[in-house]
Amino acid sequence: MQKLLVHGGKPLRGEVNISGAKNAALPILCATLLTEDPLQINNVPVLRDIATMLALLKQMGVHIETQPNPSNLSLTTKQIDNPTAPYEMVKTMRASILVLGPLLARIGKASISLPGGCAIGLRPVDQHIKGLQAMGADISINHGYINASVKKLQGTRIVFDITTVTGTENLMMAATLAEGTTTLENAAREPEIVDLANCLIAMGAKIQGAGTDIITIEGQPSLHGANHSVMPDRIEIGTFLTACTATGGEIRLNNTAAHLLDAVIDKLIEAGAQIDLDNNQICLTMNSKPRSVNLRTAPYPAFPTDMQAQFMALNCIADETAIITETIFENRLMHVQELKRMNADIEVEGNTAIIRGISHLDGAHVMATDLRASASLVIAGLVARGQTTIDRIYHLDRGYEHIEKKLSQLGADINRID
């Protein structure tokens, strides 16, 4: 099993290119199931979750052609031979549920194992099922599998009980081939949903309102091929900006889009960072010890839950005391115990963490518990005294493309070992 060794104390300096967004690429890859024409997808990050999704699509009958640039893919689904997502392929990745809507829309049947992923909360799929049932699908759950069938999905009005990103994406894809018009209310507003909608529109879908809480989809008889480039990864952007704010230094991030993370940038400025935005670049300079920042996670456009752990690491060595409240996932404070192994002063009360900043963290042997927790431990290792060893970095590889190589470009002392 691989580990990361981090020797802290070095400010980050230099520039790196930001990869495509995993959370946008995964549903866009599933969109290939909606058409028999080739779908060219560019700027796809090279990640474990992407490899899992590609393997899943391939066993369904999708032909995948890799370009000389591994981030550019051509997918063609002339025929869906096996509309099944087996447990062995989806147990590590919740996004596997995103094939359900496209399969029902295209061929009227699917058998999908209940998905896995990080152990950060329940993240139920009931909103997906209720929405598809409202569109006419017959769905049952037997032996851990969602079994669904329908003659033809019907457009309808769907009001989500809770805001769900993957639920919004799944039903939006399903509605593109449904008969009639579908309205999704209380829809998620994340940029990744807008990116998916833009890809679907390029394929011939009729979609209005993506990025708002009401999305209207006018079903079409068929969709065609298209060429689409995946948006930059806003969480990778935020992670590198937070790392530089914690360690000090000066970095430039290329292939970015600053408007994707206004809430994060505002908090970094509050912590003392100087940030300049220019087209597709973000420059950050940090010349002082960071100030503590309070935050509360909430659905987009508020502060993202996927950046909570990274900011907790920042607050560990910031001046004064910070309060972080997690409102999205009930188990997303598991990194606290690992940070405390590095001498962090953190108390947890329910879904709230109280972090008292200290002068320095101490390197220690720690274990990643989920994807974003692993990023917080990397940041903690970058600012700690001595060596930090991070176990279970397969979590990290699910969502960050070559993170140790990119940090090394910025002067960090970080190495992957077997």
Secondary structure, 3 states (H helix, E strand, C coil): CCEEEEECCCCEEEEEECCECHHHHHHHHHHHHHCCCCEEEECCCCCHHHHHHHHHHHHHCCEEEECCCCCCEEEECCCCCCCEECHHHHCCCHHHHHHHHHHHHHHCEEEEECCCCCCCCCCCCHHHHHHHHHCCCEEEEECCEEEEECCCCECCEEECCCCCHHHHHHHHHHHCCCECEEEEECCCCCHHHHHHHHHHHHCCCEEECCCCCEEEEECCCCCCCEEEECCECHHHHHHHHHHHHHHCEEEEEECCCHHHHHHHHHHHHHCCCEEEEECCEEEEEECCCCECCCEEECCCCCECHHHHHHHHHHHHCCECEEEEECCCCCCCCCHHHHHHHCCCEEEEECCEEEEECCCCCECCEEECCCHHHHHHHHHHHHHCECEEEEECCHHHHCCCCCHHHHHHHCCCEEEEEC
